[in-house]
Amino acid sequence: MRMAEKRDYYEVLGVAKEADEQALKSAYRKLALKYHPDRNPGNKEAEEKFKEAAEAYGVLTDAQKRAAYDRFGHQGLQGGAAGGPAGFDPTIFADFSDVLGDLFGFGDLFGGGRRGGNPNRAQRGEDVRFDLEIHLEEAVRGKTADLLVPRLEPCGRCNTTGAEPGGMSACQACHGRGEMIYQQGFLSIRRTCTQCGGRGQVIKRPCTECKGEGYKRSERKLKVNIPPGVDTNTRLRLTQEGQPGVNGGPSGDLYVVLRVKDHPVFERHEDELHCVVPVNFAQAALGTEVDLLTFDGLQNVKVPEGTQHGDRIRLRAMGMPRLNGGGRGDLWVHVEVKTPTKLTREQRKLMEQLKEVLPTENEPKEKGLFEKVKDMFL
């Protein structure tokens, strides 16, 4: 492409002269995707357009070159990176992988830019989830639980290589480099070697202990401290007790996810506990005392005289501990007044006498203020 034939760089990318870097990157990305040689094999015209777009992008994203180009045009770039065919500078592709990502499966162009993932680099191990079911009493008091967690352990014989000592050999496909280099026109494209996965070596003799996997499955005994106040879906993290890292990387974490079983007597609502205590109507009318076995031992609950069905009795600071400190919630005792369904002859006689002396209150009861307000919005 001679100097006289060079198109205006802004025209090449299809952007205005005041376009910012993001607009330039977006325009270049579209053209690069359209004319990339991988999508147009053997198409010289597409290759030239791809090269032209890359050249324009390289100049306009360089502040110094753009200033010279805006002032003097292509003449201002003579002797520089974009001065013509003889002076074409492949470093304008340094940000190519940033613009296009890994759409074409390569990391480097002309040895510049960012490489794809290196399989030989240290990598953190995966996190592991372990579900643990506990009783409500244990959530109140806290406990130390013993866990038997399945996980992978590095093979001591092969030191995670998966090969017997001396059982590795250089990959014949990539000659030990870990990557394949392809030449497409003016592009030099590097791809991870599919034969060795980028390691540069292949297993010639698999390890007899781990069968070439590099890790052995095992069960690890661990202890976890469960603090008072935990609830269902509370997560406890054990640092670096997950799967082992790769190539010397740190292990992942183990997350113990709790589920608190339902209790036959007590029901939990955040930091409060609730239970129901039945009394007969004579006890409700005269008052009584009820022994209630709580998580804090046997408690004597006083049911006051004239207690109605559904009344609540509050036992302060006998509910759930607050997980982040700050004391405990309350325990609420809901009184259920039980009406007998079958009476003996003597009981019926006494009830008849009681009915005669008790006041009669059969008028419909007026709704409370709260019920009235609620009805307004129904």
C-alpha positions as a printed Julia matrix, in Angstrom:
378×3 Matrix{Float64}:
   0.0     0.0    0.0
   1.71    3.19  -1.2
   1.44    6.46   0.75
  -0.89    7.98  -1.87
  -3.27    5.04  -1.53
  -3.6     5.21   2.25
  -7.11    5.95   3.42
  -7.88    8.33   6.22
  -7.57    6.42   9.52
 -10.82    7.83  10.9
 -12.55    6.75   7.68
 -11.02    3.29   7.98
 -12.5     2.8   11.46
 -15.7     4.68  10.63
 -15.44    7.11  13.56
 -15.46   10.87  14.02
 -12.21   12.78  14.61
 -13.22   13.49  18.22
 -13.83    9.79  18.97
 -12.5     8.68  22.35
 -10.52    5.52  23.09
 -13.63    3.45  23.86
 -15.23    4.39  20.53
 -11.99    3.51  18.72
 -11.78    0.16  20.48
 -15.4    -0.68  19.69
 -15.0     0.23  16.02
 -11.77   -1.72  15.7
 -13.28   -4.76  17.39
 -16.11   -4.92  14.87
 -13.74   -4.66  11.9
 -11.28   -7.14  13.37
 -14.02   -9.68  13.95
 -15.3    -9.18  10.41
 -11.99   -9.38   8.56
  -9.93  -11.66  10.81
  -7.99  -14.25   8.76
  -9.44  -17.12  10.81
 -12.86  -16.15   9.49
 -11.63  -15.41   5.98
  -9.03  -18.08   5.13
  -7.21  -17.35   1.9
  -9.0   -14.02   1.38
  -6.23  -11.5    0.63
  -8.63   -8.56   0.51
  -9.96   -9.35   4.0
  -6.39   -9.73   5.25
  -5.49   -6.28   3.88
  -8.56   -4.71   5.48
  -7.73   -6.39   8.77
  -4.18   -5.06   8.54
  -5.44   -1.58   7.61
  -7.84   -1.47  10.58
  -5.1    -2.61  12.95
  -2.76    0.08  11.64
  -5.39    2.79  12.06
  -6.24    1.62  15.55
  -2.56    1.51  16.53
  -2.0     5.1   15.45
  -5.18    6.68  16.81
  -4.84    5.1   20.25
  -1.3     6.45  20.61
  -1.6    10.06  21.81
   1.68   11.2   20.23
   1.09    9.53  16.87
  -2.52   10.72  16.77
  -1.46   14.31  17.37
   1.09   14.11  14.55
  -1.46   12.47  12.24
  -4.17   15.04  13.0
  -1.74   17.86  12.17
   0.2    16.51   9.2
  -1.73   13.46   8.02
   0.17   10.39   6.86
   3.22   12.54   6.11
   3.57   13.19   9.83
   4.1     9.47  10.46
   6.93    8.9    8.02
   9.77    7.07   9.64
   7.46    5.9   12.42
   5.57    2.74  13.03
   2.87    3.51  10.46
   5.15    5.04   7.81
   4.46    2.44   5.14
   4.99   -1.2    4.3
   8.66   -1.19   5.11
   8.06    0.46   8.47
   4.97   -1.51   9.57
   5.18   -2.0   13.32
   3.63   -5.19  14.65
   3.55   -3.76  18.2
   0.29   -2.0   17.31
  -1.26   -5.38  18.1
  -0.07   -5.27  21.71
  -3.65   -4.69  22.91
  -5.26   -7.07  20.42
  -6.18   -9.69  23.03
  -7.64   -6.95  25.23
  -9.9    -5.87  22.37
 -10.93   -9.28  21.02
 -10.48  -11.45  24.1
  -9.99  -15.14  23.38
 -12.53  -15.45  20.55
  -9.97  -17.03  18.25
  -8.22  -19.16  20.87
  -4.86  -17.41  20.95
  -3.08  -15.17  23.37
  -0.12  -13.54  21.59
   0.4   -11.8   18.29
   4.02  -11.24  17.21
   5.06  -12.16  20.75
   3.22   -9.16  22.26
   0.02   -8.67  24.18
  -1.33  -10.95  26.91
  -1.03  -14.68  26.81
  -3.83  -17.09  27.54
  -3.89  -19.1   30.74
  -0.59  -20.77  31.54
  -1.29  -24.3   32.76
   2.03  -24.36  34.6
   1.29  -21.34  36.78
   0.29  -21.73  40.42
  -3.49  -21.95  40.75
  -5.71  -21.82  43.82
  -7.65  -24.97  44.61
 -11.43  -25.19  44.41
 -13.68  -24.36  47.37
 -15.66  -27.23  48.87
 -19.15  -27.22  50.42
 -20.06  -29.53  53.3
 -23.67  -29.66  54.55
 -24.06  -30.27  58.29
 -27.34  -30.84  60.15
 -27.53  -29.89  63.83
 -30.23  -29.83  66.52
 -31.8   -26.64  67.83
 -30.22  -27.29  71.25
 -26.79  -27.26  69.58
 -27.63  -23.99  67.84
 -28.48  -22.51  71.26
 -25.41  -23.72  73.1
 -22.86  -24.05  70.29
 -20.66  -27.09  69.84
 -17.53  -28.52  68.29
 -18.37  -30.92  65.48
 -16.17  -33.6   63.95
 -16.28  -33.73  60.16
 -15.16  -36.39  57.7
 -14.71  -34.45  54.48
 -13.96  -36.12  51.11
 -11.26  -34.32  49.18
  -8.23  -34.79  46.95
  -4.74  -35.12  48.38
  -1.52  -34.6   46.39
   0.04  -37.89  45.41
   3.28  -38.29  47.34
   4.83  -40.66  44.83
   4.6   -38.43  41.74
   4.31  -35.03  43.47
   1.13  -34.27  41.44
   2.81  -34.79  38.03
   0.81  -37.96  37.38
   3.92  -39.78  36.16
   6.33  -42.26  37.64
   9.71  -40.75  38.57
  11.42  -40.11  35.23
   8.18  -40.95  33.43
   7.7   -37.56  31.73
   8.94  -36.71  28.24
   8.88  -33.58  26.09
   5.78  -33.18  23.97
   6.56  -34.12  20.39
   3.82  -31.9   18.97
   5.11  -28.61  20.39
   8.71  -29.73  21.1
   8.33  -28.91  24.78
   7.23  -25.29  24.29
   3.64  -25.84  25.44
   2.26  -23.87  22.51
   1.9   -24.16  18.76
   2.88  -21.28  16.47
   0.97  -20.74  13.24
   1.78  -18.29  10.45
  -1.22  -16.72   8.71
  -0.11  -14.06   6.29
   1.53  -11.35   8.37
   0.15  -12.85  11.61
   2.13  -15.1   13.9
  -0.46  -16.8   16.12
   0.29  -18.79  19.25
  -2.13  -21.42  20.52
  -1.92  -23.68  23.52
  -0.76  -27.12  22.49
  -3.74  -29.49  22.54
  -1.46  -32.51  22.89
   0.05  -31.57  26.25
  -2.41  -28.9   27.39
   0.35  -26.29  27.52
   2.57  -28.19  29.96
   5.25  -28.93  27.37
   5.5   -32.49  28.69
   3.44  -35.63  28.4
   3.18  -38.63  30.69
   5.12  -41.58  29.35
   4.63  -43.86  32.37
   1.6   -43.05  34.61
   2.07  -43.08  38.37
   1.14  -46.45  39.83
  -0.44  -44.92  42.95
  -2.7   -42.23  41.52
  -3.13  -43.8   38.05
  -1.81  -40.67  36.36
  -4.22  -38.22  38.04
  -1.64  -36.59  40.32
  -4.07  -36.66  43.27
  -5.65  -39.35  45.42
  -9.16  -39.32  46.85
  -9.28  -39.44  50.61
 -11.33  -38.36  53.63
  -9.99  -35.74  55.96
 -10.97  -35.49  59.64
 -11.61  -31.91  60.71
 -13.15  -30.08  63.63
 -15.4   -27.06  63.26
 -16.48  -24.74  66.06
 -20.17  -23.88  65.8
 -20.89  -20.69  67.75
 -24.17  -20.19  69.67
 -26.91  -18.53  67.63
 -26.32  -20.09  64.21
 -29.29  -20.72  61.94
 -30.12  -22.65  58.8
 -27.87  -21.55  55.89
 -25.23  -20.1   58.22
 -21.85  -20.67  56.51
 -18.68  -21.38  58.46
 -15.4   -21.1   56.55
 -12.38  -23.28  57.2
  -9.51  -21.57  55.42
  -7.47  -23.7   52.97
  -9.31  -26.91  53.84
 -10.78  -27.23  50.35
  -9.23  -28.91  47.31
  -5.45  -28.61  46.98
  -3.92  -26.01  44.71
  -2.21  -26.75  41.4
   1.5   -26.19  40.76
   2.12  -25.02  44.3
  -0.94  -22.78  44.52
  -2.85  -22.44  47.81
  -5.7   -24.77  48.71
  -9.29  -23.59  48.43
 -11.58  -23.1   51.43
 -14.12  -25.43  53.0
 -17.57  -23.95  53.63
 -19.68  -25.75  56.21
 -23.34  -24.91  55.51
 -25.65  -25.56  58.46
 -29.23  -26.77  58.64
 -30.96  -26.56  62.01
 -33.53  -29.34  62.53
 -37.04  -28.53  63.67
 -37.65  -28.98  67.4
 -40.73  -30.86  68.67
 -41.56  -28.17  71.28
 -39.89  -24.89  70.39
 -40.24  -22.89  67.19
 -37.67  -20.3   66.24
 -38.3   -16.85  64.78
 -34.91  -15.13  64.38
 -33.64  -14.64  67.96
 -36.96  -15.52  69.65
 -38.3   -18.93  70.67
 -41.98  -19.8   70.9
 -43.85  -22.72  72.45
 -47.46  -23.6   73.3
 -48.56  -24.67  76.79
 -52.1   -26.09  77.2
 -54.2   -25.42  80.35
 -57.83  -26.21  81.13
 -60.31  -23.38  81.54
 -60.37  -23.79  85.3
 -56.59  -23.25  85.44
 -56.94  -20.3   83.07
 -59.68  -18.77  85.23
 -58.05  -19.38  88.6
 -54.4   -19.13  87.57
 -51.85  -21.9   87.86
 -48.17  -22.77  87.6
 -46.67  -24.92  84.85
 -43.24  -26.56  84.79
 -41.55  -26.01  81.4
 -38.28  -27.71  80.42
 -36.29  -25.08  78.49
 -32.75  -25.03  77.13
 -31.83  -23.31  80.41
 -33.32  -26.04  82.57
 -36.7   -26.48  84.28
 -38.62  -23.2   84.56
 -41.74  -22.56  86.65
 -44.11  -20.54  84.47
 -46.87  -18.66  86.28
 -50.15  -18.48  84.39
 -52.02  -15.51  85.87
 -55.66  -15.6   86.89
 -58.08  -14.82  84.07
 -55.7   -15.86  81.28
 -57.39  -16.02  77.87
 -56.76  -18.42  75.04
 -53.83  -17.12  72.95
 -52.34  -14.96  75.71
 -48.53  -14.91  75.78
 -46.16  -15.1   78.71
 -42.68  -13.67  78.19
 -39.53  -15.26  79.6
 -36.83  -12.69  79.06
 -33.4   -13.58  77.64
 -34.25  -17.29  77.34
 -34.47  -17.35  73.55
 -31.71  -17.72  70.94
 -28.27  -16.16  71.43
 -27.51  -13.42  68.93
 -24.79  -14.66  66.6
 -22.87  -11.39  66.53
 -23.14  -10.82  70.26
 -25.59   -8.65  72.16
 -27.27  -11.13  74.49
 -30.26  -13.33  73.76
 -33.81  -13.02  72.53
 -36.9   -13.93  74.55
 -38.92  -17.1   74.99
 -42.66  -16.64  74.47
 -45.09  -19.12  76.03
 -48.43  -19.16  74.19
 -51.3   -20.31  76.4
 -53.82  -22.65  74.83
 -57.04  -23.01  76.82
 -58.33  -26.53  76.19
 -62.06  -27.29  76.33
 -62.9   -30.87  77.3
 -64.82  -32.85  74.66
 -66.08  -35.56  77.03
 -67.3   -35.08  80.63
 -68.13  -37.52  83.38
 -71.5   -37.31  85.06
 -69.98  -35.53  88.06
 -68.06  -33.08  85.86
 -71.19  -32.27  83.87
 -73.15  -31.63  87.09
 -70.48  -29.21  88.29
 -70.38  -27.5   84.9
 -74.14  -27.03  84.96
 -73.87  -25.39  88.36
 -71.02  -23.18  87.16
 -72.96  -22.15  84.06
 -75.78  -20.91  86.22
 -73.58  -18.61  88.27
 -71.22  -17.33  85.56
 -72.21  -14.14  83.71
 -73.54  -14.59  80.18
 -71.55  -12.75  77.47
 -72.88  -13.79  74.09
 -72.86  -10.41  72.32
 -70.56  -10.2   69.27
 -67.31   -8.54  70.27
 -66.38   -5.29  68.55
 -63.24   -5.49  66.48
 -60.15   -3.8   67.78
 -58.71   -0.69  66.15
 -56.09   -2.74  64.3
 -58.72   -4.95  62.7
 -60.74   -1.91  61.64
 -57.75   -0.32  59.96
 -56.88   -3.58  58.25
 -60.4    -3.93  56.86
 -60.15   -0.48  55.26
 -57.45   -1.74  52.91
 -59.04   -5.05  51.96
